[in-house]
Amino acid sequence: MTTSETTTQEIKAVIQRLIENVAENNSAILEEIYHDDMQVIMLDPDDAVSVSGKAEFRDIIRSALEANNGTIGTWAKFHHVSVDGDKAHVLISRQNELTGPDMQITLGIDLLRERNRWQITREVIVTRPKTNAA
């Protein structure tokens, strides 16, 4: 396996670990993986845009976990991972209760390798009905 393939697998593992820990109601993982200056930009099916920082998005996730008895699902499909030194980008689709049971989200996730670990610096999330999802 090349260094690039190894790094790609490492990044996928970070995202998968985040998904699994949050799905198990372990929101402490957010402190480790979410960068202090993280920004989340969400576009809903009605074209409304919301922008949150780390603390606000953590609260959104915790509220979703509380509303769904501590589970939000783990379904994920990786579409693309690119790495350029200490920066990476992931394109992934998810289905979970964070946005509703009949919705799918597609995320563009930017990561930065800092403090000896990969951290998410930005998520761009587009929400759409599952029936329209590719």
N, C-alpha and C positions, 0 to 999 in steps of 0.2 A: 504494500500500500504506500502511495506517495505521501509526502508531507501534507500536500493540499487535501488529499482524500482523508487523511487522519484528522486534520483540522476541521474539515466539513463534518465528519462523524462526531467530533467533539462538540461542535456547535449544535448539531441535531440533538445530542445527548443532553445538553444544557436546556434546550427548549422542552424536550420530552420530560426531563426531571421537573421542570417548572409546572408543566401540565399535570403530571401525576401527583405532585405534592399539593397543588391547589385543589385538585379533585378529591384528595384525601383530607381536605380541610386543614392543611398545614400552610397557613398563609405566612408563616415566618420565613419561608423561602423567598418571599417577595423582597425582603430586606437585602438578601444576598445577591439576587439576580437583577433586581431593578436598580439602575444607576440613580444616584441622588438627584441628578438633573434630568431625569427621564420625563419625556412628554408623550402623551397619548392623544391622538387625534381620531375621533370616531365619526363616521358618516353613517346615518341610519337610512332605512329605505325611503323615508320622506325627504331626503337630502338635507336634514338638519345635521349640523356639525357641532361637536362638543370637544373641548380641549381640556385635558387634565394633566396635572403633575403627578408625581409619585404618590404623595399622600392621598390625593383625591381618588386616584385609580385604585389604590389599595382599599379604600373605603367602599368603592363600587364592587370590588370582588368580594369583600367580606359581607356586604349586604346581600349579594347574590347567593353566597354560601348559606347565609342565615335563612333566606327565603326558600331555599331548596334543600333544607335539612342536611347541610354540609356537603352536598355533592353538586358538581357542575359538569361532569362528563369529561372524557379523555379522547374522544374521536378527533383525529388530526390527520391531515394529508400534507406532506411536504411537497412543494412544487419546485422550489429552487433554493439553493444556498450558494452564496458567493463570498469569497474571502479575499481581502487585500491587506496583508500584514496584520495589524492589530484591529482592523475593522471588518465587520461581516454584515451580510444582509440575508434575511430568511423570508421567503414567501411561502405562506402556509394557510390552509383552510381549516376551520374548526367548526364543529357543531357542539354547542353546549347551552346550558340554561342561563348563562350570563346575559344573553340577548334574547332568549326565548326558545321554546322547544321546536318551533317551526322555522327557525332561522339558521342561516349559516353565515359565518364571518370569514372574511379573507383578511389576513394580516400581512403587512410589510413590516418586518422587525429589523431595526438597526442595532447592532451590538458593537461594543468596544472592549478590547482586552485591556483591563486596567486592574492594578492591585492583584496580579496573578490569577485573574479569573475573567470570564466573559460576562459582561453586564449589558442589559438592554438599555439603550439610550432613547429610543423612540419606537413607538408602535403606531402604525396607521391602520385603522380597522374599518372595513367596509362591511356593513350588515345588509343581508338580502334574504328574501324567502328561499327556503330550500328548493322549491320547485323551479326557481330561476337560476339556481347555482350551477356552475359549470363543473 
